[in-house]
Amino acid sequence: MNFLVSANQVIVQHFKPLLLEHGEATCVAAFAGLLRQTAAAGTGLAVIDSATPDFDGDAGLRRLKRASPALKVLLVGGELPPQQELAVLAAGAMGCCDDSLSRDQVRRILRVIEQGGVWISNAALPHLLQRLRERSETVAAVPDPAPAPEPAKIVLNGLTLREREIAQMVASGESNKLIARQLNITERTVKSHLTTIFQKLHMHDRLQLALLVNRAGQ
């Protein structure tokens, strides 16, 4: 079962047809209405309008995930500052996006989330990677008597030199536009390379790629 939580008819008209592409979709005007139906939520998608009057942000997301841990949540609304976006993800959302995005962009985000990926903006990705590096440095301060093999490096060896170069740039949080400018290629070529990289590595999104590259560099 899929859910759309919003009292805003513009948002309902924009997002409901996209949810229907993933199966049956129920619209509720209040967050409390979604919480009441969590028993029927199963493993579906929930698109939540952050401006819904009774939605209390991170606390509400945590309540929802406790009641229905398999429900995959996309929070929609205005563009969030990077730290707030990370807080939303930590609370249980699998992505957040501006409600003004085109249907094709939202379609892509929903597809990534449904497949188990996490959607994170280019602005928030460097902040997340920095947190992960700090955590990894803390763990590395304790010596490991028997270092494990480095499968991430082995996996990346399957990429071409240009693909590895682009993967490294993605891991640094750079956008497609910036990557294209630095490599003197078109954004379309960057997207083509990323599609090939995702296929080779069996990944869904930039976050998974960035995490893999950073593990390989440890």
RATANOR-V201127 format. One line per field, one symbol per residue. ss: DSSP state (h for helix, s for strand, l for the rest). psi: psi as a letter, one per 20 degrees, with the letter a starting at -180 (. if undefined). burial: + if it has 24 or more other C-alpha atoms within 12 Angstrom, else -. A space follows every 50 residues. Layout:
# RATANOR-V201127
ss = ???
psi = ???
burial = ???
This chain:
# RATANOR-V201127
ss = lsssslllhhhhhhhhhhhhllllssssllhhhhhhlhhhllllsssssl llllllhhhhhhhhhhhllllssssssllllhhhhhhhhhllllssssll llhhhhhhhhhhhhlllllllhhhhhhhhhhhhhhhhhhhllllllllll hhhhhhllllhhhhhhhhhhhllllhhhhhhhhlllhhhhhhhhhhhhhh hllllhhhhhhhhhhhll
psi = pqqooqjohggghghghhhhijaqpppqiqhhhghhjhhjhckaqoppoi jphjplcgggghgghhhmhipppppqbrpqqghhghhgghiiqjrqrpij qrhgghggghggghjjrppqqhhhghgghgghggghhghiiopohnprrm hghgghiiqrghhhghghhghijqrhghggghilrqhhhghgghgggggh jlrhrhggggggghhhi.
burial = ++++++-+--++-+++-+++-+--+++++++-+++-++--+-++++++++ -+--+-+--++++++--++++++++++--+---++++++-+++++++++- -----+++++++++-+++++++-++++++--------------------- -----+--+--+++++++++++++++--++---------++-++-+++-- +-+++++++++++++---
